[in-house]
Amino acid sequence: MKNSIVILLTICLMFSCKSNPDGFTLNGNLRGELKDGTNVFLKKIGDNNQPIEVDTVTTTNGEFTFTGVANTPELHYIFVEQVPGYTAVILENGTIEFNAQKDSMGFAEVEGTFQNDSFADYMEQSRAISMQARSIQEDMKSATGEAALALQDEMTELQEEYKNFELNYAKANPKALISALVLDRAISTKAVEFQEAETIFNTFTEEIKSSQPGKKIQENIEKLKKSAEASKNTNIGAKAPDFSGPNPDGEIIGLKDVMGKVTLIDFWAAWCKPCRKENPNVVAVYNKYHDKGLNVLGVSLDRTEEAWKKAIAEDGLEWNHISNISYFDDQIAKLYNVNAIPAAFLLDENGVIVAKNLRGPALEQKVAELLN
């Protein structure tokens, strides 16, 4: 027994046996007619959401090899010169085996490492649901009446099943990069509340948390937390958060400096067509009720000071204005959770938010109610 252990240790030392390889080797085999010297491209998605080239090798007898080091697992794509389609592969340290028919790149077999085996398992289950969906869609083309309605219900149930499948997969596979990828997509498409997303994310291993999609998930969860807090602070019945900013003359004006019996905080911009269309209505309400105690504070999300000032003059906006000329990066907009304009908050004399986003006759009706 001792001799067997010694022999095994000797073999491991000779061939550098390691549980954690220092790098990756991706061995590729493409079946079908392919000229030697054909380029094979390894790409990943860059910051602009476009594929960028990471490495290029050439084929010999349909075979190719990529080598390198993967600090964390990361999704890449294999493209072959003058061959349609591509194959997703997760680069991680270890030996990855790639096999494909050159005319069916989307159905390549990628195996040999934990992440790629997990990805293949996910894809197999995902394709099964997709095939069901395609079958229902085909049936819907010729279905009518109650049969069509039944198929629509079936499709709705299948869509919900797919959503649950992805989240359940992420919950059950905290070591898999694909779990981070599907959770990131669920967050971006608002298919999951951030509280549940955070719970799932917290089960991920440190390796997955530190991966590119893991870091993106963490950033988005923090943004959603701040957004939820801002939304809570600007609900009807809440005390409006105080703020200040420079007016067109460069003087700093705060909300508390311009409060009236009723105060309208109006988020707008010169480039915003719906805002400009609503401005005449705000002007009419302001002119009618300013002497009775209505004040307006315009908060511009313009990109340039020139456009902001020009729009104020053109639209005859004679109330107080402030702007940090920061577009949607404006801290006041973030404080009020403003992601689209026009946006408006109506305050009573105590600075409590009593209405939001009133336009047209609804704005005058509420102002009149508060002042009469």
TORMILO-313824 format. One line per 5 residues: their letters; for each residue x, y, z negated of N, C-alpha, C. Coordinates in pm, whole numbers, plus 50000, padded with zeros to 5 digits. Atoms other than C-alpha are relative to their C-alpha. Example, Ala and Ser with C-alpha at 12.3 -4.5 7.8 and 13.67 -1.06 7.14 Angstrom:
residues 2
as	50089,49881,50000,51230,49550,49220,50090,50120,50000; 49918,49881,50006,51367,49894,49286,49923,50109,49927
//
This chain:
residues 372
mknsi	50084,49880,50000,50000,50000,50000,50087,50125,50000; 49910,49884,50008,50282,50238,49906,50069,50022,50133; 49932,49989,49871,50459,50160,50233,49909,50063,50105; 50095,49945,49903,50141,50245,50430,49987,50151,49983; 50011,49857,50028,50114,50584,50258,50123,50072,50050
villt	49875,49938,49955,50482,50659,50328,50002,50012,50151; 50001,49999,49854,50438,50565,50694,49905,50108,50051; 50097,49899,49958,50125,50786,50723,50055,50141,49982; 49942,49867,50026,50301,51084,50565,50111,50031,50100; 49891,49981,49904,50599,51033,50796,49945,50038,50137
iclmf	50061,49971,49870,50375,51030,51104,49945,50142,50003; 50057,49865,50007,50198,51348,50988,50108,50105,50011; 49890,49903,49995,50528,51527,50938,50059,50006,50140; 49942,50003,49866,50654,51412,51279,49912,50075,50100; 50091,49941,49902,50344,51531,51462,49927,50123,49947
scksn	50055,49876,50057,50269,51835,51240,49850,49989,49974; 50141,50014,50035,49938,51704,51102,49958,50116,49912; 50049,49885,50077,49737,52005,50976,49849,50000,50002; 50146,49989,50005,49381,52044,50857,49955,50134,50058; 50030,49868,49946,49393,52409,50966,50104,50034,50106
pdgft	49902,49973,49894,49570,52438,51305,50033,50148,50007; 49955,49861,49991,49769,52754,51370,49939,50072,50119; 50055,49938,49881,49605,52815,51706,49901,49910,50070; 50097,50080,49926,49361,52689,51964,50059,49958,50134; 49972,50047,49865,49400,52486,52280,49867,49964,50063
lngnl	50126,50026,49930,49109,52490,52523,50035,49928,50130; 49972,50081,49882,49141,52207,52774,49875,49994,50087; 50115,49996,49912,48913,52250,53074,50009,49901,50114; 50007,50093,49887,48801,52002,53338,49877,50034,50083; 50109,49963,49910,48591,52115,53635,49986,49895,50109
rgelk	50027,50101,49897,48433,51850,53856,49941,50068,50124; 50046,49941,49875,48357,51920,54222,50117,50055,50078; 49892,49951,49915,48558,52058,54510,50046,50138,49954; 49943,49875,50051,48787,52328,54380,50146,50007,50042; 49862,49985,49955,49108,52459,54530,50094,50018,49882
dgtnv	49897,49973,50100,49422,52444,54321,50034,50149,50003; 49967,49858,50008,49516,52789,54199,49879,50089,49984; 50121,49920,50024,49154,52896,54146,50010,50065,49863; 49992,49927,50127,49139,53162,53874,49884,49963,49907; 50099,50021,50106,48958,53086,53550,50018,50114,49900
flkki	49992,49881,50085,48876,53389,53336,49937,49973,49864; 50054,50005,50136,48828,53398,52960,49964,50143,49963; 50048,49865,50027,48616,53698,52866,49922,50005,49869; 50087,49976,50115,48435,53849,52568,49927,50131,50022; 50078,49877,49986,48181,54128,52524,50069,50112,49925
gdnnq	49932,49886,50060,48342,54464,52460,49905,50096,49931; 50079,49900,50074,48221,54772,52271,49888,50059,50084; 50103,49943,49913,48022,54890,52575,49902,49895,50050; 50088,50112,49965,47838,54555,52594,50026,49946,50140; 49960,50056,49872,48024,54467,52914,50113,49899,49977
pievd	49894,50099,50019,48247,54159,52954,50138,50058,50033; 49862,49958,49976,48619,54231,52926,50088,49876,50005; 49913,50116,49979,48894,53997,53038,50100,49987,49886; 49907,50029,50110,49098,53833,52762,50123,49926,50052; 49890,50080,49947,49308,53584,52959,49957,49940,50134
tvttt	50026,50063,49871,49338,53425,53305,50101,49888,50021; 49912,50111,49963,49477,53085,53407,49953,49948,50136; 50039,50060,49872,49466,52880,53729,49983,49850,49985; 50030,50143,50005,49345,52530,53803,50102,49917,50077; 49924,50103,49928,49539,52221,53904,49920,49872,49991
ngeft	50087,50118,49997,49328,51925,54015,49875,50021,49913; 50121,49969,50075,49031,52098,53852,50021,50018,49851; 49972,49987,50143,49205,52124,53516,50068,50134,49970; 49939,49874,50045,49311,52433,53321,50011,49997,49847; 49980,49994,50145,49425,52525,52970,50018,50144,49955
ftgva	49978,49872,50069,49392,52832,52751,50058,49968,49862; 49946,50014,50136,49598,52868,52433,50005,50138,49934; 49992,49875,50073,49611,53131,52163,49971,49978,49853; 50031,50005,50143,49528,53213,51803,49870,50074,49976; 50128,49938,50035,49180,53287,51670,49999,50028,49850
ntpel	49999,49966,50142,49186,53477,51341,49866,49968,49934; 50135,50040,50043,48810,53428,51306,49929,49943,50122; 50075,50051,49885,48566,53232,51524,49935,50115,50077; 50057,49892,49919,48451,53449,51814,49946,49945,50131; 50065,50045,49878,48213,53398,52106,50072,50057,50123
hyifv	49938,49961,49874,48380,53405,52448,49922,49934,50114; 50066,50055,49883,48276,53318,52803,50104,49960,50103; 49911,50049,49895,48444,53117,53079,49934,50025,50136; 50044,49975,49862,48405,53240,53437,50102,49937,50094; 49911,50060,49901,48549,53065,53742,49985,50077,50131
eqvpg	49997,49923,49876,48650,53250,54057,49911,49938,50107; 50090,50039,49892,48380,53229,54329,49907,49883,49962; 50093,50103,50049,48171,52994,54112,49889,50072,49923; 50109,49930,50069,47824,53109,53998,49987,49955,49855; 50027,50034,50140,47733,53122,53630,50124,50011,49912
ytavi	49893,49994,50099,47946,53103,53319,49964,49906,49885; 50023,50086,50117,47982,52903,52998,50044,50073,49875; 49965,49943,50130,47976,53028,52640,50085,49899,49923; 49913,50084,50082,48250,52893,52416,50042,50080,49878; 49954,49932,50122,48350,52975,52059,50147,49967,49980
lengt	49857,50021,50024,48722,53024,52020,50026,49992,49851; 49956,50019,50137,48850,52885,51693,50121,49909,50006; 49879,50079,49999,49178,52721,51601,49967,49852,49997; 50027,50142,49983,49183,52356,51703,50002,49967,50149; 50002,50043,49861,49149,52158,52025,49857,49996,50050
iefna	50134,49987,49943,48844,52246,52235,50000,49934,50136; 50010,50069,49872,48738,52022,52522,49882,50056,50079; 50100,49940,49912,48550,52179,52813,49986,49914,50124; 50026,50081,49881,48387,51968,53085,49876,50053,50070; 50115,49946,49928,48158,52095,53360,50006,49964,50147
qkdsm	50012,50004,49855,48034,52046,53713,50007,50144,50046; 49975,49859,49965,48148,52361,53893,49874,50075,50042; 50125,49933,49959,47796,52431,54023,49898,50004,49887; 50093,50001,50114,47637,52391,53676,50072,50048,49875; 49921,49947,50111,47846,52611,53449,49916,50017,49873
gfaev	50085,49978,50116,47548,52680,53225,49973,49876,49919; 50025,50126,50070,47530,52311,53131,50130,49927,49968; 49871,50059,50034,47896,52254,53049,49996,49937,49861; 49983,50061,50131,47992,52030,52758,50123,50061,49934; 49890,49940,50075,48204,52209,52499,49999,49937,49862
egtfq	49999,50072,50128,48312,52008,52197,50142,49991,49946; 49868,50026,50058,48595,51916,51965,50030,50079,49874; 49982,49922,50123,48570,52184,51695,49864,50023,49935; 50124,49987,50076,48312,52251,51427,49906,50104,50061; 50085,49893,49950,48186,52580,51569,49936,49965,50134
ndsfa	50056,50036,49870,48143,52447,51922,49902,49885,49991; 50097,50108,50022,47972,52131,51800,49870,50057,49942; 50119,49936,50057,47734,52348,51595,49924,50077,50107; 50060,49923,49892,47672,52572,51895,49925,49908,50097; 50063,50096,49910,47596,52268,52114,49872,49945,49938
dymeq	50119,50050,50069,47352,52138,51853,49888,50103,50005; 50099,49891,49994,47175,52476,51839,49942,50010,50140; 50047,49985,49863,47156,52497,52219,49908,49886,50041; 50084,50115,49967,47010,52149,52247,49859,50019,49945; 50131,49977,50061,46728,52235,52006,49930,50119,50066
srais	50057,49880,49938,46677,52577,52165,49945,49968,50139; 50044,50035,49866,46651,52430,52516,49872,49917,49998; 50121,50082,50010,46388,52182,52400,49877,50088,49986; 50113,49907,50017,46164,52469,52289,49978,50079,50129; 50011,49924,49875,46241,52664,52609,49931,49917,50109
mqars	50064,50088,49902,46135,52364,52819,49850,49992,49975; 50142,49998,50033,45804,52357,52633,49935,50129,50051; 50053,49871,49957,45756,52726,52708,49983,50003,50152; 50010,50001,49854,45827,52677,53079,49884,49912,50047; 50111,50089,49966,45580,52391,53089,49866,50070,49981
iqedm	50124,49927,50026,45308,52609,52934,49980,50109,50105; 50010,49894,49899,45386,52893,53176,49955,49945,50135; 50041,50063,49876,45348,52657,53471,49851,49967,49996; 50141,50036,50014,45013,52535,53339,49911,50124,50004; 50080,49877,50006,44895,52894,53285,49974,50058,50139
ksatg	50017,49946,49865,44938,52973,53657,49868,49956,50063; 50123,50053,49939,44639,52757,53746,49883,49990,49902; 50105,50013,50101,44442,52769,53422,49906,50120,50003; 50100,49892,50008,44123,52973,53385,49912,49977,49878; 50099,50013,50107,43860,53041,53121,50058,49957,49867
eaala	49959,50046,50132,43892,52860,52789,50136,49931,50003; 49870,50068,49987,44186,52656,52914,50115,50101,49997; 49897,49896,49998,44384,52974,52982,50019,50061,49861; 49992,49944,50135,44300,53114,52639,50071,49903,49905; 49936,50102,50084,44406,52786,52476,50151,49998,50024
lqdem	49857,49999,49967,44740,52799,52660,50068,50125,49945; 49944,49876,50057,44794,53161,52550,50024,49983,49851; 49984,50026,50143,44737,53056,52189,50118,49906,49976; 49890,50095,50013,44978,52767,52239,50135,50070,50018; 49876,49926,49977,45241,53005,52376,50033,50089,49881
telqe	49978,49916,50118,45196,53242,52080,50054,49917,49884; 49952,50090,50107,45242,52951,51838,50145,49957,50027; 49865,50044,49965,45552,52839,52027,50102,50112,49977; 49912,49886,50025,45702,53189,52010,50029,50015,49851; 49982,49993,50145,45648,53191,51634,50088,49884,49954
eyknf	49918,50116,50034,45799,52843,51615,50147,50026,50032; 49862,49971,49961,46108,52964,51801,50064,50098,49902; 49949,49904,50098,46146,53260,51567,50037,49929,49870; 49974,50074,50124,46121,53029,51265,50117,49904,50018; 49889,50091,49973,46358,52781,51429,50134,50070,49984
elnya	49873,49927,50006,46631,53044,51465,50036,50037,49856; 49971,49959,50138,46599,53175,51109,50028,49878,49913; 49977,50122,50077,46575,52824,50966,50136,49939,50032; 49868,50051,49962,46884,52724,51163,50109,50078,49929; 49902,49915,50068,47074,53020,51020,50008,49967,49851
kanpk	50003,50034,50144,46963,52926,50667,50070,49867,49974; 49949,50136,50021,47064,52563,50712,50146,49983,50040; 49863,50014,49949,47403,52631,50874,50084,50124,49968; 49928,49878,50041,47589,52898,50674,50146,50005,50046; 49861,50002,49955,47927,52788,50815,50011,50023,50150
alisa	49999,49993,49854,47825,52825,51181,49993,50143,50051; 50001,49866,49941,47902,53134,51388,49867,50027,50069; 50127,49981,49932,47582,53077,51586,49894,50051,49904; 50095,49951,50099,47392,53142,51263,50008,50152,49988; 49982,49854,50006,47541,53493,51246,49949,50065,50128
lvldr	50045,49943,49872,47467,53550,51615,49848,50008,50007; 50147,49996,49993,47098,53457,51584,49944,50095,49895; 50048,49906,50103,47060,53656,51260,50020,50144,50047; 49976,49866,49946,47216,53961,51426,49893,50037,50101; 50105,49975,49902,46967,53929,51712,49866,50022,49933
aistk	50127,49986,50071,46677,53886,51471,49988,50138,49935; 50001,49866,50061,46775,54209,51293,49978,50107,50107; 50009,49897,49896,46816,54408,51616,49863,50002,50066; 50133,50005,49939,46478,54290,51749,49889,50014,49896; 50095,49981,50111,46312,54348,51408,49912,49876,49978
avefq	50071,50125,50021,46212,53982,51392,50011,49952,49855; 49982,50037,50139,46321,53970,51028,50014,50127,49917; 49984,49887,50092,46293,54211,50734,50142,49999,49944; 49860,49994,50041,46627,54334,50607,50024,49927,49868; 49983,50071,50127,46565,54182,50262,50026,49851,50025
eaeti	49979,50142,49967,46535,53833,50412,50133,49982,50072; 49872,50007,49928,46829,53903,50645,50116,50002,49901; 49893,49991,50100,47043,53998,50346,50011,49870,49920; 49998,50127,50074,46942,53682,50159,50070,49891,50081; 49936,50099,49913,47043,53467,50457,50149,50030,50014
fntft	49860,49961,49981,47364,53663,50513,50085,49965,49878; 49923,50027,50122,47470,53617,50151,50036,49853,49984; 49965,50142,50007,47473,53239,50200,50113,49964,50095; 49895,50030,49903,47725,53262,50485,50136,49988,49932; 49864,50012,50051,48084,53159,50426,50075,50130,50026
eeiks	49920,49878,49982,48348,53429,50398,50054,50009,50143; 49951,50000,49862,48481,53324,50739,49896,50059,50094; 50107,49950,49913,48144,53394,50902,49968,50146,49967; 50025,49860,50037,48091,53715,50704,50104,50094,50060; 49892,49915,49949,48426,53845,50827,50012,49994,50152
sqpgk	49999,50005,49854,48356,53753,51192,49938,50128,50056; 50053,49879,49937,48256,54022,51441,49849,50013,49980; 50144,49985,50026,47880,53946,51424,49968,50012,49853; 50021,49989,50144,47909,53906,51047,50016,50143,49951; 49978,49860,50038,48051,54256,51010,49888,50089,50052
kiqen	50110,49922,49942,47781,54393,51241,49873,49984,49918; 50118,50025,50083,47509,54229,51031,50008,50081,49872; 49983,49927,50126,47651,54381,50714,49976,50149,50019; 50019,49857,49971,47661,54729,50871,49852,50031,50021; 50141,49974,49971,47303,54700,50998,49913,49986,49876
ieklk	50076,50016,50124,47174,54577,50663,50015,50125,49913; 49978,49879,50078,47332,54877,50491,49922,50118,50059; 50077,49894,49935,47174,55110,50750,49851,49986,49969; 50142,50023,50026,46834,54950,50699,49965,50030,49854; 50022,49967,50142,46870,54984,50321,49985,50151,49982
ksaea	50004,49854,50011,46941,55355,50354,49872,50055,50064; 50121,49957,49932,46654,55395,50600,49877,49974,49914; 50113,50035,50086,46415,55218,50363,49991,50095,49881; 49996,49908,50114,46526,55441,50076,49953,50139,50042; 50043,49869,49949,46483,55754,50289,49851,50002,50027
skntn	50143,50008,49972,46140,55638,50399,49920,50008,49871; 50067,49997,50130,46042,55583,50037,49998,50141,49943; 49989,49864,50053,46162,55932,49946,49918,50102,50076; 50078,49904,49918,45957,56092,50224,49859,49949,50028; 50139,50043,49988,45628,55909,50180,49907,50112,49954
igaka	50100,49904,50049,45311,56113,50132,49983,49981,49849; 50008,50004,50146,45293,56202,49764,50135,50014,49933; 49866,49985,50056,45672,56218,49720,50043,50146,50006; 49942,49865,49998,45862,56536,49638,50100,50007,50114; 49913,49989,49883,46033,56650,49957,50145,50021,49958
pdfsg	49859,49981,50032,46413,56609,49935,50049,50137,50044; 49948,49867,49968,46593,56943,49926,50117,49988,50098; 49890,50000,49904,46842,57034,50198,50029,50144,50039; 49965,49867,49949,47015,57331,50356,50083,49984,50126; 49922,50002,49878,47187,57422,50679,50014,50140,50056
pnpdg	49977,49867,49942,47309,57710,50896,49887,50044,50093; 50099,49944,49908,47059,57937,51070,50073,50051,50125; 49933,49954,49878,47128,58087,51416,50107,50106,49978; 49898,49900,50030,47331,58365,51251,50114,49943,49916; 49893,50063,50077,47546,58116,51060,49979,50006,49850
eiigl	50028,49995,50143,47387,58186,50722,49937,49870,49954; 50053,50126,50054,47307,57888,50500,49864,50025,49936; 50136,49989,50053,46936,57850,50429,49957,49864,49947; 50049,50123,50059,46783,57591,50200,49848,49993,50004; 50146,50018,50001,46433,57446,50194,49937,50082,49887
kdvmg	50056,49929,50114,46374,57598,49850,49995,50151,50022; 49996,49856,49974,46457,57943,49991,49882,50048,50084; 50103,49959,49906,46170,57940,50240,49863,49938,49969; 50126,50065,50035,45894,57758,50056,49887,50102,49991; 50120,49920,50013,45544,57902,50086,49894,49923,49924
kvtli	50109,50077,50060,45206,57797,49953,49984,49866,50073; 49994,50120,49915,45219,57550,50241,50124,50016,50088; 49877,49993,49921,45543,57465,50421,50004,49885,50100; 49986,50101,49895,45590,57282,50750,50149,49985,50033; 49864,50031,49955,45928,57115,50809,49986,49936,50137
dfwaa	50021,50043,49861,45944,57075,51186,50132,49957,50062; 49882,50053,49933,46210,56848,51338,49974,50002,50150; 50021,49982,49859,46252,56933,51706,50135,50020,50070; 49878,49967,49925,46505,57011,51983,49961,50061,50133; 50027,49936,49871,46528,57215,52300,49980,49897,50110
wckpc	50006,50102,49896,46574,56898,52507,49876,49910,49989; 50114,50088,50027,46262,56731,52359,49872,50057,50062; 50118,49949,49929,45971,56780,52602,49874,49996,49914; 50120,49999,50086,45696,56669,52356,50007,50109,49893; 49983,49893,50099,45841,56915,52102,49963,50135,50062
rkenp	50024,49871,49934,45833,57203,52348,49852,50015,50035; 50142,49997,49968,45480,57108,52449,49915,50033,49878; 50074,49978,50125,45368,57121,52084,50027,50139,49943; 49961,49872,50059,45546,57450,52006,49891,50108,50008; 50106,49897,49997,45261,57677,52129,49893,49979,49893
nvvav	50098,50028,50105,45025,57503,51888,50053,50040,49864; 49940,49963,50129,45265,57551,51597,50006,50153,49988; 49998,49853,50000,45306,57917,51695,49862,50056,49965; 50137,49951,50024,44928,57965,51697,49960,49979,49854; 50035,50028,50141,44886,57801,51354,50080,50090,49908
ynkyh	49915,49912,50082,45179,57998,51211,49947,50143,50001; 50049,49862,49990,45044,58331,51340,49868,50018,49925; 50132,49992,50063,44699,58255,51202,50008,49988,49847; 50000,50032,50144,44802,58134,50855,50125,50047,49925; 49878,49956,50070,45143,58288,50780,49969,50100,49889
dkgln	50033,49898,50101,44990,58585,50595,49927,49939,49880; 50069,50068,50111,44790,58338,50384,50092,49908,49921; 49905,50078,50078,45103,58151,50275,50067,49886,50074; 49934,50106,49924,45216,57919,50556,50139,50045,50044; 49865,49980,49949,45589,57903,50618,50041,49877,50081
vlgvs	49948,50110,49917,45768,57694,50879,50152,50004,49996; 49854,50011,49992,46127,57569,50872,50031,49901,50112; 49962,50086,49888,46252,57437,51205,50136,49938,49977; 49872,50072,50011,46525,57172,51191,50030,49943,50138; 49971,50039,49863,46682,57134,51534,50103,49887,50006
ldrte	49906,50109,49974,46854,56817,51656,50065,50020,50136; 49938,49968,49872,47010,56994,51951,50146,49958,50005; 49859,50034,49978,47347,56911,52101,50088,50124,50012; 49922,49876,49984,47451,57272,52168,49926,50117,49935; 50056,49881,50063,47398,57600,51988,49928,50088,50102
eawkk	50058,49916,49896,47322,57777,52316,49858,49954,50035; 50133,50054,49965,47030,57546,52404,49901,50025,49888; 50086,49979,50118,46890,57575,52051,49949,50144,49995; 50038,49858,50010,46892,57957,52044,49912,50042,50118; 50078,49966,49882,46757,57982,52398,49856,49952,49986
aiaed	50134,50055,50015,46460,57758,52317,49920,50076,49895; 50068,49920,50103,46378,57957,52002,49943,50127,50062; 50044,49875,49937,46359,58275,52210,49890,49975,50103; 50096,50029,49894,46173,58119,52503,49862,49963,49945; 50127,50048,50054,45905,57960,52285,49941,50092,49894
glewn	50051,49903,50097,45866,58257,52050,49984,49942,49860; 50006,50065,50132,45944,58061,51732,50057,50096,49895; 49957,49890,50086,45957,58346,51477,50022,49961,49854; 49976,50044,50138,46005,58136,51164,50148,49969,49978; 49861,50034,50033,46323,58022,50991,50043,49872,50070
hisni	49944,50116,49930,46550,57776,51171,50137,49965,49943; 49864,50045,50034,46852,57567,51079,50037,49884,50092; 49953,50112,49919,47065,57320,51274,50148,49976,49974; 49859,50037,50010,47391,57131,51235,50056,49962,50137; 49961,50033,49861,47402,57075,51615,50062,49860,50003
syfdd	49944,50135,50014,47448,56703,51549,49913,49892,50062; 50089,50098,49938,47171,56536,51751,49941,49911,49890; 50059,50086,50102,47042,56230,51559,50099,49959,49891; 49904,50020,50109,47361,56218,51350,49980,50103,49889; 50027,49895,50097,47219,56515,51162,49964,49940,49863
qiakl	50020,50054,50135,47229,56450,50786,49860,50028,49947; 50136,49969,50044,46893,56620,50730,49902,49900,50062; 50085,50099,49933,46730,56391,50988,50013,49864,49932; 49979,50128,50069,46886,56090,50814,49935,50003,49862; 50061,49987,50133,46767,56220,50475,49850,49978,50008
ynvna	50145,50013,49983,46411,56229,50611,49961,49880,50088; 50024,50122,49922,46448,55903,50807,49936,50033,50136; 50053,49958,49870,46378,56083,51135,50082,49934,50111; 49936,50070,49890,46459,55855,51429,49943,50039,50135; 50061,49952,49876,46237,56025,51687,49935,50134,49972
ipaaf	50064,49869,50015,46105,56375,51745,49900,50021,50113; 50019,49915,50118,45883,56566,51716,49964,49919,49876; 50036,50056,50130,45853,56483,51348,49975,50117,49906; 50037,49886,50085,45689,56704,51088,49951,49953,49865; 50040,50029,50138,45632,56708,50712,49933,50125,49944
llden	50075,49887,50055,45369,56930,50552,50003,49990,49848; 49983,49998,50144,45435,57032,50190,49901,50095,49935; 50084,49905,50075,45212,57189,49928,50091,50096,49924; 49921,49896,50069,45324,57474,49702,50101,49943,49902; 49906,50065,50092,45500,57227,49469,50107,49920,50073
gviva	49900,50074,49923,45705,57079,49751,49968,49853,50016; 50042,50140,49985,45506,56755,49756,49952,49978,50143; 50041,50032,49863,45458,56592,50097,49853,49958,49999; 50144,50029,49998,45084,56596,50171,49954,49945,50135; 50036,50053,49868,45085,56501,50541,50127,49990,50084
knlrg	49884,50020,49912,45322,56383,50814,49955,49993,50145; 50016,50013,49855,45343,56424,51190,49863,50041,50052; 50127,49945,49949,45025,56625,51235,50028,50090,50119; 49985,49917,49882,44989,56782,51578,49864,50042,50051; 50125,49954,49942,44728,56971,51774,49903,50051,49895
paleq	50102,49952,50094,44399,57049,51595,50016,49943,49859; 49984,50062,50132,44488,56810,51310,50090,50083,49909; 49910,49916,50080,44769,57042,51197,49926,50120,49943; 50075,49884,50049,44548,57350,51177,49894,49960,49897; 50105,50045,50091,44272,57155,51004,50057,49976,49860
kvael	49940,50028,50130,44507,57039,50726,50052,50127,49934; 49949,49873,50054,44672,57380,50684,49883,50083,49944; 50118,49925,50045,44329,57546,50659,49943,49942,49871; 50051,50069,50120,44221,57288,50401,50083,50037,49878; 49910,49973,50113,44524,57363,50184,49999,50148,49959
ln	49989,49857,50027,44505,57744,50212,49864,50066,49972; 50130,49937,50019,44130,57813,50207,49934,49951,49870
//
